[in-house]
């Protein structure tokens, strides 16, 4: 079983969107017995909160089921528990590496690196643009799934 953890700052916008999109792609490709997905935050600001209404609205618009979720914070133990820890932006990667105590096993990646890009996925909490975030998340998740296959 391949275990993936998507990570963003608060775990209510981008990482929950990636968790739902990737779960949907996994189910469409009949890979749920081979790949499992979760998400977490680098901060404690939103712990216990549900996904942002903008994320919920965008997923509903795209007919992608929302994975039931409440924000949690990434822990050092997650580094051992997951095969891939995937951040949405450069700040996430820096914070994930700090939380994990380093990245000796090279498990930490930026999502769009799988699509051949070093770009950050903009945080819709600040931009308000959930459409752009969705397009980037879909691109990254599709490329990640292809990489895994």
Secondary structure, DSSP 8 states (H G I E B T S, - for coil): -EEEEEEESSSSSHHHHHHHHHHHHHHHTT-TTTEEEEEEESSSTTTT----HHHHHHHHHTT---------B--HHHHHH-SEEEESSHHHHHHHHHHHT--TT--EEEGGGGGT-------HHHH--HHHHHHHHHHHHHHHHHHH-
